[in-house]
Amino acid sequence: MLRVGLTGGIGAGKSTVSKILSELGAVIVDADLIAREVVEPGTPGLAALVDAFGDGILSEDGSLNRPALASLAFADDTSRGTLNGILHPLIGARTMEQISSAPSDAVLVQDIPLLVEGSMAPAFNLVVIVYVDEEERVRRLVGSRGMPESDARARIAAQAHDDQRRAVADVWLDNSGEPGSLDDVVRDLWANRLVPFEKNLRERTVVRALPELAPADPSWPAQAERIIGRLSLASGDRARRIDHIGSTAVPGLDAKDVIDIQITVEHLGVADDLAEDLAAAGFPRIEHIVADDPKPSYLGGETDPAVWAKRIHGSADPGRRANIHIRVDGWPGQQFAILFRDWLRADASARAEYAELKVKAAESAAGIDDYAAAIDAYLGVKTPWFDTAFHRAWEWAEKSGWSL
């Protein structure tokens, strides 16, 4: 099951997106509808609210008078806490019922107005944000819903701002155009990302692409942070640290459009224990890779191949390729991944040298359609360089006082 979080500011039109996805076959879990359902007449939820706030919150027909409840429940922190204490467990339980009843191969879309405000983004395989600028949302709320402008602006101000939404957005849908202008975009999202993502997730398939360089993307670190959030939630305290590593972590460096992340663990048994949780989060294991290429010992002597062992996962999301390296704390591969990133960030000449090497490596793989053969060609150019880079990076570490 693919779990998608859908949200946007009030008046942005996420209900329109939700409707299209439902028509295409998504299972929709609507937080607003559930919140209304659990306080319908005759429900335990409404009875609990009356016990807490009195009969004055009821309309003449026995239904909940929401403005009356709001005037009491939001009067102070204690009343708000009482309201949340009643509603949140009921909403949570009903949400889980709907999720549990969805087919195992569903694309399940949870429409949650306060997803960003509630810091819920890492719980989803993908987060979709529907965007309209503030002034247009005010216009729509006043014109379509008859809401007083002061109320519209107050509600917008009480929600997350656009930068906060953008930080968690895997997909940013601009709904500023005319009605219907977003329909084809949503259908394309469904066909080319959500459906393949669900299939890859269910079948534990990693998305692959030929080793081609892309121009440095200033959004790579933000994309890495979203991945780290999901990995952190899936790993819990089993991860000692999680770092954005590799070329996409070096500002200004052209790279393959693949985000590399390192999870540091106590021992490889922890890495094996994480396998299913990471796969469910959208990162299936790549079974045939179990070690890095050992580098010559910086301090002399033989290098024990065993300490270069690791586990690696890839991404099931066709819209965001990633490699998740799991390495043991203190082992040379774990240390070098972070050191190499920091060395390239600090040393412009080393960064330029590596950039030139990457161009040659990509050229060596150009025209090779077979993925495995293309990767072998790409790595065949890069790997020998790393034997000397390993020593140079550690020399820089000693001179600069670098430490993990």
C-alpha positions in Angstrom: 0.0 0.0 0.0 1.3 3.4 -0.9 0.4 6.1 1.6 0.1 9.6 0.2 -0.4 12.7 2.4 -2.4 15.4 0.7 -2.7 18.9 2.1 -2.7 22.6 1.3 -3.9 25.9 2.7 -7.6 26.6 3.1 -9.0 27.6 -0.2 -6.2 26.0 -2.2 -8.4 23.4 -3.8 -7.1 20.1 -2.4 -10.6 18.7 -2.4 -10.6 19.1 -6.2 -7.3 17.1 -6.3 -8.8 14.5 -3.9 -11.9 14.1 -6.1 -9.8 13.5 -9.3 -7.6 10.9 -7.5 -10.7 9.2 -6.2 -12.1 8.9 -9.7 -8.8 7.5 -10.9 -8.9 4.7 -8.2 -7.3 6.1 -5.1 -8.7 5.3 -1.7 -9.4 8.6 0.0 -9.3 9.0 3.8 -10.6 12.6 4.5 -9.7 13.9 7.9 -12.4 16.6 7.7 -15.1 14.1 6.9 -14.0 11.8 9.7 -14.0 14.8 12.2 -17.6 15.4 11.3 -18.6 11.8 11.3 -17.4 11.1 14.9 -19.7 13.9 16.3 -22.9 13.1 14.3 -26.1 12.8 16.4 -26.2 9.6 18.4 -22.4 9.1 18.4 -20.4 8.7 21.6 -18.3 11.6 20.4 -21.2 14.1 20.5 -22.4 12.8 23.8 -18.9 13.3 25.3 -18.8 16.9 23.9 -22.2 17.6 25.5 -21.0 16.2 28.8 -17.9 18.4 28.7 -19.4 21.7 27.3 -23.2 21.5 27.9 -26.3 21.4 25.9 -25.6 24.8 24.5 -23.4 23.4 21.8 -26.4 21.6 20.2 -28.6 23.0 17.4 -32.4 22.6 17.7 -32.3 19.4 15.6 -29.8 17.8 18.0 -26.8 18.2 15.7 -23.5 19.9 16.7 -23.6 23.7 16.6 -20.0 24.2 15.6 -19.7 28.0 16.2 -21.2 27.5 19.7 -18.7 24.7 20.4 -15.8 26.8 19.1 -16.7 29.8 21.3 -16.4 27.5 24.4 -13.6 25.1 23.3 -11.2 27.8 22.1 -11.7 30.1 25.0 -8.6 28.9 26.8 -6.0 26.2 26.7 -7.8 24.0 29.2 -11.0 23.9 27.1 -9.0 23.3 23.9 -7.2 20.4 25.6 -10.6 19.0 26.6 -11.8 19.2 23.1 -8.7 17.6 21.7 -8.8 14.9 24.3 -12.3 13.9 23.2 -11.9 14.2 19.4 -8.3 13.1 18.6 -8.7 9.5 19.8 -12.0 9.1 18.0 -10.6 10.6 14.8 -7.5 8.5 15.1 -9.4 5.3 15.6 -11.7 5.9 12.7 -8.8 6.8 10.5 -7.1 3.6 11.3 -10.2 1.6 10.6 -10.4 3.1 7.1 -6.7 2.5 6.5 -6.9 -1.1 7.7 -9.9 -1.8 5.4 -8.1 -0.5 2.3 -6.7 -3.2 -0.2 -3.1 -4.1 0.2 -2.4 -2.7 -3.3 -4.2 0.6 -2.7 -2.9 4.1 -3.4 -4.2 5.5 -0.2 -4.5 9.3 0.0 -5.0 10.9 3.4 -6.5 14.4 3.0 -5.3 16.2 6.1 -5.7 20.0 6.4 -3.1 20.3 9.2 -0.6 17.7 8.0 2.3 20.3 8.0 1.2 21.9 11.3 1.1 18.4 12.9 4.6 17.4 11.6 3.1 14.3 10.0 4.9 14.4 6.7 7.5 11.7 7.5 4.7 9.2 8.1 3.8 9.1 4.4 5.6 7.7 1.4 4.9 10.8 -0.5 3.5 14.3 0.4 1.5 16.3 -2.2 0.9 20.0 -1.5 -1.8 22.0 -3.4 -0.7 25.6 -3.7 -2.5 28.9 -4.4 -1.1 32.2 -3.3 -2.7 33.9 -0.3 -4.5 36.7 -2.1 -6.1 34.4 -4.5 -7.2 32.1 -1.6 -8.8 35.0 0.1 -10.6 36.0 -3.1 -11.9 32.4 -3.4 -13.0 32.1 0.2 -14.9 35.4 0.1 -16.4 34.8 -3.4 -17.2 31.1 -3.3 -17.8 30.4 0.3 -19.2 33.8 1.4 -16.6 34.0 4.2 -15.9 37.5 5.6 -12.5 38.7 4.5 -11.3 39.1 8.0 -12.2 35.5 8.8 -10.5 34.2 5.7 -7.3 36.1 6.5 -7.4 34.9 10.1 -7.7 31.3 9.1 -4.9 31.5 6.6 -2.7 33.2 9.2 -3.4 30.4 11.7 -2.1 27.7 9.2 1.4 26.9 8.0 3.0 29.3 5.6 4.1 28.4 2.1 7.8 27.9 3.0 6.8 25.3 5.6 4.7 23.5 3.1 7.4 23.6 0.5 9.9 22.0 2.9 7.8 18.8 3.1 6.4 18.8 -0.5 7.5 15.9 -2.7 4.9 17.1 -5.2 3.9 20.8 -5.5 0.7 21.3 -7.4 0.1 24.9 -8.4 -3.7 25.4 -8.6 -3.6 29.1 -9.4 -5.1 28.6 -12.9 -8.6 28.4 -14.2 -10.9 25.6 -13.0 -9.9 22.3 -14.6 -6.3 23.5 -15.5 -4.9 21.1 -12.9 -6.8 18.0 -14.0 -4.3 16.7 -16.5 -1.4 17.3 -14.1 -3.1 15.2 -11.4 -3.8 12.4 -13.9 -0.2 12.5 -15.0 0.9 12.3 -11.4 -1.3 9.3 -10.9 -0.2 7.4 -14.0 3.5 8.1 -13.9 4.3 8.3 -10.3 1.7 7.1 -7.8 0.7 3.9 -9.6 4.3 2.8 -10.4 5.4 3.8 -6.9 2.7 1.5 -5.4 3.8 -1.4 -7.6 7.5 -0.9 -6.8 6.7 -0.7 -3.1 4.6 -3.8 -3.1 7.1 -5.8 -5.2 10.2 -4.4 -3.4 11.6 -2.9 -6.7 14.3 -0.3 -6.7 14.1 2.5 -9.4 17.2 2.5 -11.6 18.6 4.9 -14.1 21.7 5.1 -16.3 24.6 7.1 -14.8 24.1 10.5 -16.3 25.2 13.8 -14.8 22.7 16.5 -13.9 23.5 20.2 -13.2 23.9 20.9 -9.5 20.4 21.3 -8.0 20.1 23.7 -4.9 17.0 21.7 -3.8 19.0 18.5 -3.3 19.6 19.2 0.4 15.9 19.8 1.0 15.0 16.6 -0.8 17.5 14.8 1.3 16.0 16.2 4.5 12.6 14.8 3.5 14.1 11.4 3.0 16.0 11.6 6.3 12.7 12.4 8.0 11.2 9.2 6.7 14.3 7.1 7.5 14.4 8.6 11.0 10.8 7.7 11.7 11.3 4.1 10.3 14.6 3.6 12.2 13.9 5.2 15.5 16.7 4.8 18.0 18.3 2.0 16.0 20.0 4.7 13.9 22.9 6.4 15.7 22.9 9.2 13.1 21.6 9.8 9.6 23.6 12.0 7.1 23.2 13.4 3.6 26.4 12.2 1.8 27.7 11.9 -1.7 27.9 14.5 -4.5 24.4 15.9 -4.0 25.5 17.0 -0.5 28.2 19.2 -2.0 26.9 22.6 -3.1 27.6 23.4 -6.8 28.8 19.9 -7.7 27.2 18.3 -10.8 26.1 14.8 -10.0 23.8 11.9 -10.9 20.4 12.9 -9.7 20.4 10.3 -6.9 20.3 11.3 -3.3 22.8 9.4 -1.1 22.0 9.0 2.6 24.0 7.2 5.3 22.4 5.5 8.3 25.0 4.8 11.0 24.2 1.7 13.2 25.9 -0.1 16.0 26.4 -3.4 14.1 25.2 -5.0 10.9 22.6 -7.0 12.7 20.8 -3.7 13.2 21.0 -3.0 9.5 19.3 -6.4 8.8 16.7 -5.7 11.4 15.9 -2.4 9.6 15.3 -4.0 6.2 11.5 -4.4 6.3 10.8 -1.1 8.0 12.9 0.7 5.4 11.2 -1.2 2.6 7.8 -0.2 3.9 8.9 3.4 4.1 9.7 3.3 0.3 13.3 2.0 0.3 13.7 -1.7 -0.6 17.0 -3.4 0.0 19.5 -4.1 -2.8 20.4 -7.6 -1.9 23.5 -8.2 -4.0 25.6 -5.3 -2.7 27.0 -6.1 0.8 30.2 -4.1 0.9 32.2 -1.1 -0.3 35.5 -1.5 -2.2 38.2 -1.6 0.6 40.6 1.3 0.4 44.3 1.1 1.2 44.8 1.6 5.0 45.7 5.1 5.8 47.8 4.1 8.7 49.6 1.3 6.9 49.2 -2.5 7.0 46.5 -4.6 5.5 42.9 -3.5 5.2 40.4 -6.0 6.6 37.7 -6.4 4.0 35.2 -7.3 6.8 35.1 -3.7 8.1 34.0 -2.4 4.7 30.8 -4.4 4.8 27.5 -2.6 4.6 23.9 -2.8 3.6 22.2 -0.7 0.9 18.7 0.2 0.0 17.3 2.1 -3.0 14.1 4.1 -3.7 10.9 2.7 -5.0 9.7 6.2 -6.0 10.1 6.8 -9.7 10.2 10.5 -9.0 13.1 10.5 -6.6 16.0 8.0 -6.8 18.0 7.5 -3.7 20.7 5.2 -2.2 20.5 4.5 1.5 23.8 3.2 2.8 23.8 1.5 6.2 27.3 1.3 7.8 28.6 0.5 11.2 29.7 3.3 13.5 33.5 3.8 13.4 34.2 1.5 10.5 36.3 3.1 7.7 33.4 3.2 5.2 31.2 5.0 7.6 33.8 7.6 8.5 35.0 8.2 4.9 31.5 8.9 3.6 31.2 11.9 5.9 34.8 12.9 5.6 34.8 12.8 1.8 31.7 15.1 1.7 33.3 17.6 4.1 36.6 17.5 2.3 35.0 18.3 -1.0 32.9 21.1 0.6 36.1 22.7 2.0 38.7 22.1 -0.8 37.8 23.8 -4.0 40.7 22.1 -6.0 39.7 18.6 -4.8 36.1 19.5 -5.7 37.1 20.6 -9.2 39.2 17.5 -9.7 36.4 15.2 -8.7 34.0 17.1 -10.9 36.2 16.5 -13.9 36.6 12.9 -13.0 32.8 12.5 -12.9 32.5 13.9 -16.4 35.0 11.4 -17.7 33.1 8.6 -15.9 29.8 9.6 -17.3 31.3 9.8 -20.8 32.7 6.3 -20.4 29.1 5.0 -19.7 27.4 7.1 -22.4 25.7 5.0 -25.1 25.6 1.8 -22.9 21.9 0.9 -22.5 22.4 -2.0 -20.1 22.3 -0.6 -16.5 24.8 -3.0 -15.0 27.3 -2.5 -17.8 26.9 1.3 -17.6 27.5 1.3 -13.9 30.5 -0.9 -14.3 31.9 1.5 -16.9 31.1 4.5 -14.7 32.7 3.1 -11.6 35.7 1.7 -13.5 36.8 5.3 -14.1 36.1 6.6 -10.6 37.2 3.7 -8.3 41.0 3.9 -8.8 40.9 7.6 -8.0 39.4 6.9 -4.6 42.4 4.9 -3.4 44.5 8.1 -3.4 41.5 10.4 -2.5 41.1 8.3 0.7 44.6 9.2 1.9 44.3 12.9 0.8 41.0 13.3 2.6 42.5 12.0 5.8 45.5 14.2 5.4 43.2 17.2 5.1 41.3 15.9 8.2 44.5 16.0 10.3 45.6 19.4 9.1 42.1 21.0 9.5 41.2 19.3 12.8 38.2 17.7 11.3 36.2 15.2 13.3 33.0 13.3 13.1 
